[in-house]
Amino acid sequence: MKLIHLADLHIGKRLKEVSLYDDQKHILDQILGIIDDEKPAAVMIAGDVYDRTMPAGEAVTMLDDFLYDIISRDIAVLMISGNHDSAERVAFGSRFMSRSGLHISPVYSGEITPVTITDGDISADIWLLPFIRPYSVKKVFTEEEINGYNDAAAAAVDKMDIDPDRINILVAHQNCIMQTIGTLDYVDPALFGKFDYTALGHIHKPQDPAKNVRYCGSPLHYSLPETPYDTSVTVVEIGSKDDISYRLVPLRPLHEMRDVTGTFEELIDSGTSEDYIYVKLTDKEPVPYAGNRLRNVFPNMMELRYINAEGGADEGYVSLDEIGKKTDEEMFSEFFSKVNKYDIPAEYAEVIGEIFREIREEDV
């Protein structure tokens, strides 16, 4: 049996107010091609199908088309809501759609009935646990002591009537990477030890926080820190309860996301690119109309920042007492130096000084 594990589609996402519609359509079409090649018994989508709780109309249409294309191939879809989704909106009509092979987690009620997927001689019970918060579980299990996300997940799993002799797979959307996100919403992946494979969403970097517990990652990079790792589709292969493995099928984006560093002249002569570019200029003097001119080279430029080529260490915070002893001009000059890593030019300092003098005169 093959299962495809997806998560964090974030359909409708905008990057610096730039629509990613074409990028997401491109990657979903690739995924459909992988589905055609792999011919899985089911596709699992582990939450954050949308980027916001009230998605735009074109986002709803894109997801509807994607799900229809999968179901029309006689392949089941098992989908849960994530923290970016509205559980109520995602689950609308789920009882009717399950008859067509689209199984969507309802709003969490404490009762989860697994969906059984069969392929030849192999059957697997797939449990759909939507993103849960402590209060949503406490509301259902009032007698339980639930003081955080870990307690909530523990209670939710404990209430599932799992047959340990069968193949059990969990689809969930929680944070099992404490060092990455923090501790407030952390869920110990050991809680999912009852399952033979846990298909997680929420963390965009593909990784395994525990044995048989996997984040497949987002199919696209949605921020610059995500770019060091490749995006992919996780294909889960099940030979038996004791024979479960996975492999990766790479995805290729319509536009890469990367940062470039250099002087204005270096970058303007570097050649055009339609990638999503974050520009760091090392020029010590501001370049007139740098943004407009660089867009002729990088039409999808996301950000432009000036940095000093030599960098420099953070000198720390300044106490309020020290600030009180400084003039407006001195504080601005120090701020300028910290940001740009070089002293403010004399002609700029004169202009700033004149502005502050005019402000003080108006306040008298």
C-alpha positions, -999 to 999 in steps of 0.1 A, spaced: 0 0 0 12 35 -8 0 67 9 10 102 0 16 126 30 11 163 24 7 193 47 9 231 50 -4 239 15 -13 274 27 -35 280 -3 -42 317 -8 -8 327 7 5 361 -2 42 370 1 49 407 7 14 413 -7 24 394 -39 -1 366 -48 14 331 -50 -16 318 -70 5 308 -100 32 292 -78 7 272 -58 -12 261 -89 22 250 -105 31 229 -74 -3 213 -70 -2 203 -107 32 187 -99 17 168 -70 -11 155 -92 16 142 -116 33 124 -87 0 109 -77 -4 96 -112 30 81 -111 27 66 -76 -9 55 -77 -14 57 -39 -44 43 -21 -50 76 -4 -36 111 0 -32 125 36 -33 163 40 -21 172 76 -36 207 80 -32 243 71 -48 237 38 -56 274 37 -34 303 48 -62 321 67 -94 312 84 -115 331 59 -98 322 26 -104 342 -6 -127 328 -33 -98 319 -56 -82 299 -28 -114 280 -22 -117 272 -59 -80 261 -61 -84 236 -32 -118 224 -46 -102 217 -80 -72 200 -64 -94 177 -43 -117 170 -71 -88 160 -94 -76 135 -68 -110 120 -60 -118 117 -97 -88 93 -99 -106 70 -74 -80 79 -47 -93 87 -12 -83 120 5 -80 122 43 -77 159 54 -76 177 87 -77 214 96 -46 232 110 -42 262 131 -44 285 101 -78 270 91 -113 274 104 -122 239 115 -158 246 109 -154 259 74 -130 232 63 -154 205 77 -185 219 60 -203 191 42 -178 165 53 -204 138 61 -217 140 25 -183 142 9 -170 111 27 -193 90 4 -171 102 -25 -139 94 -8 -131 128 7 -128 124 44 -124 156 64 -119 158 102 -149 174 119 -146 200 146 -130 182 176 -157 166 197 -137 139 216 -149 111 194 -128 100 164 -137 71 142 -109 59 120 -112 57 82 -102 23 70 -82 22 37 -77 -11 20 -53 -19 -9 -51 -56 -18 -44 -76 13 -34 -46 34 -58 -25 55 -49 6 76 -70 25 101 -63 62 96 -72 86 125 -79 122 118 -70 146 146 -75 182 137 -54 209 153 -64 210 190 -59 236 217 -61 228 254 -94 246 259 -111 226 231 -101 193 247 -109 205 282 -144 215 271 -150 179 260 -132 160 288 -141 182 318 -128 156 343 -93 156 328 -65 178 341 -53 196 310 -28 224 316 -12 227 281 -10 213 246 8 182 257 -19 173 281 -45 180 255 -29 157 229 -23 130 255 -60 130 264 -71 130 228 -50 100 219 -59 82 251 -96 84 242 -91 68 208 -102 31 207 -71 18 189 -68 -19 180 -30 -25 184 -31 -55 161 -41 -34 132 -21 -9 112 -28 25 127 -19 58 112 -25 92 127 -29 125 108 -23 155 131 -12 191 132 8 199 163 43 212 173 66 184 182 98 204 177 103 221 210 136 238 202 122 254 170 89 269 182 92 271 220 76 252 248 41 266 252 25 246 224 50 217 225 36 181 222 59 152 230 61 130 199 64 100 222 26 104 227 21 90 192 39 57 200 6 38 196 6 46 159 27 28 132 31 61 113 21 97 123 16 121 94 23 156 109 18 191 96 26 225 112 64 226 108 75 235 73 109 218 74 107 181 65 120 161 95 113 132 119 109 142 155 106 106 166 106 71 151 76 68 127 66 104 133 72 127 103 67 162 92 66 161 54 71 199 52 54 225 31 54 220 -7 67 255 -13 91 278 6 70 305 23 98 325 39 135 330 34 147 309 64 129 279 48 151 279 17 181 258 29 161 226 26 144 211 -5 106 207 -8 92 173 -16 63 149 -14 65 121 12 54 87 -2 47 62 26 50 25 17 33 -2 38 42 -38 34 28 -49 68 25 -35 103 62 -41 108 72 -30 74 65 8 70 89 31 52 89 64 33 107 80 5 108 115 -10 98 128 -44 113 162 -50 92 192 -61 104 221 -83 89 256 -77 79 280 -104 101 306 -88 130 300 -64 133 321 -33 168 335 -24 187 365 -11 215 383 -30 241 406 -15 264 431 -32 268 466 -43 242 482 -65 265 481 -95 273 444 -89 236 435 -87 224 456 -116 250 438 -138 242 403 -125 216 394 -150 178 393 -148 159 368 -127 122 362 -119 130 345 -87 116 359 -54 147 380 -44 156 396 -11 183 422 -18 210 433 6 230 463 -7 264 469 7 268 504 -6 276 529 22 257 557 5 220 553 -5 215 548 -42 189 570 -58 158 551 -69 176 518 -61 144 498 -57 128 509 -90 161 504 -109 167 469 -94 132 458 -103 143 460 -139 166 432 -130 146 415 -103 109 420 -112 99 398 -82 121 416 -57 106 411 -22 127 433 -1 156 458 -3 179 465 27 212 483 31 238 465 51 275 472 57 298 447 41 319 444 72 289 437 94 295 444 131 285 431 165 254 442 183 265 466 210 235 459 232 209 481 248 212 516 261 197 524 296 170 550 299 193 571 321 218 572 293 192 581 267 179 610 289 214 626 287 216 626 249 203 651 225 179 642 197 207 646 172 231 623 192 204 596 195 196 598 157 233 596 149 239 566 171 208 549 156 221 556 121 255 541 130 240 510 145 219 503 115 244 512 88 276 502 106 292 536 97 289 571 109 263 595 95 278 617 68 283 653 78 259 667 52 232 643 64 238 653 100 234 690 92 200 683 76 188 661 105 200 688 129 180 714 111 149 692 112 151 687 149 156 724 155 124 732 135 105 706 155 117 720 188 108 756 178 73 744 169 68 728 203 77 760 222 
